[in-house]
Amino acid sequence: MRRYVTTIMIVAGLGLMILSYTAMATPQCNTSVACSNPKVSFAAGVFILGIVIAFSSAVFYSVYKGTK
């Protein structure tokens, strides 16, 4: 059970990181510095949330012992 949940947490974290980096944070154009803002203003927050989820999977794996 804990391997399954840990794997899901890692995949979800990596998915959020990839999604926020490729889809949300790509610049709208490449011609000037003025238009280099990300498409979504909270893309960095989603990326950090992905990192937190991926790293908290290790905490979950070590703390959760399952039912006996």
The 8 nearest C-alpha neighbors of each residue, nearest first, counted from 0:
[[1, 3, 2, 4, 65, 5, 64, 66],
 [0, 2, 4, 3, 5, 60, 63, 65],
 [3, 1, 5, 0, 4, 6, 60, 7],
 [2, 4, 0, 6, 1, 5, 7, 8],
 [5, 3, 7, 1, 6, 2, 8, 0],
 [4, 6, 2, 8, 56, 7, 3, 1],
 [7, 5, 9, 3, 8, 4, 2, 10],
 [6, 8, 4, 10, 5, 9, 11, 3],
 [9, 7, 5, 11, 6, 10, 56, 53],
 [10, 8, 53, 12, 6, 11, 7, 13],
 [9, 11, 7, 13, 12, 8, 14, 6],
 [12, 10, 14, 8, 9, 13, 7, 15],
 [13, 11, 49, 53, 9, 52, 15, 14],
 [12, 14, 16, 10, 15, 11, 17, 9],
 [13, 15, 11, 17, 12, 16, 10, 18],
 [14, 16, 49, 18, 12, 13, 17, 19],
 [17, 15, 46, 13, 49, 19, 14, 18],
 [16, 18, 20, 14, 15, 19, 21, 13],
 [19, 17, 15, 22, 21, 16, 20, 14],
 [18, 20, 23, 16, 42, 17, 46, 22],
 [19, 21, 24, 17, 18, 22, 16, 23],
 [20, 22, 18, 19, 17, 25, 23, 24],
 [23, 21, 18, 19, 20, 24, 25, 17],
 [24, 22, 19, 39, 38, 42, 25, 20],
 [25, 23, 37, 20, 42, 38, 19, 22],
 [26, 24, 37, 23, 21, 22, 38, 27],
 [27, 25, 35, 37, 28, 36, 24, 38],
 [26, 28, 34, 35, 38, 25, 37, 36],
 [27, 29, 26, 30, 34, 35, 31, 25],
 [30, 28, 31, 35, 26, 27, 34, 32],
 [29, 31, 28, 32, 34, 35, 33, 27],
 [32, 30, 33, 34, 29, 35, 28, 27],
 [31, 33, 35, 34, 30, 29, 36, 28],
 [32, 34, 31, 35, 36, 30, 28, 29],
 [35, 33, 32, 36, 31, 28, 27, 26],
 [36, 34, 26, 32, 33, 27, 37, 28],
 [35, 37, 26, 34, 38, 27, 33, 24],
 [36, 38, 24, 26, 39, 25, 40, 35],
 [37, 39, 23, 24, 27, 26, 25, 40],
 [40, 38, 23, 37, 42, 41, 24, 36],
 [39, 41, 42, 37, 38, 43, 36, 24],
 [40, 42, 44, 43, 39, 45, 23, 37],
 [43, 41, 45, 19, 44, 39, 23, 24],
 [44, 42, 46, 45, 41, 47, 19, 24],
 [43, 45, 47, 41, 46, 42, 48, 49],
 [46, 44, 48, 42, 47, 43, 19, 49],
 [47, 45, 16, 43, 49, 44, 48, 19],
 [46, 48, 50, 44, 49, 45, 51, 43],
 [49, 47, 45, 51, 50, 46, 44, 52],
 [50, 48, 12, 15, 46, 52, 16, 47],
 [49, 51, 47, 53, 48, 52, 12, 54],
 [50, 52, 48, 54, 49, 53, 55, 47],
 [53, 51, 55, 49, 12, 50, 54, 8],
 [54, 52, 9, 12, 50, 56, 51, 55],
 [55, 53, 56, 51, 52, 57, 50, 58],
 [56, 54, 58, 52, 57, 53, 51, 59],
 [55, 57, 59, 5, 54, 58, 53, 8],
 [58, 56, 60, 55, 59, 54, 61, 5],
 [57, 59, 55, 61, 56, 60, 62, 54],
 [60, 58, 56, 62, 57, 61, 63, 55],
 [61, 59, 57, 58, 62, 63, 1, 56],
 [60, 62, 58, 59, 63, 57, 64, 56],
 [61, 63, 59, 60, 58, 64, 57, 65],
 [64, 62, 59, 65, 60, 61, 1, 58],
 [63, 65, 62, 66, 61, 1, 60, 67],
 [66, 64, 63, 67, 1, 0, 62, 60],
 [65, 67, 64, 63, 0, 1, 62, 60],
 [66, 65, 64, 63, 0, 1, 62, 2]]
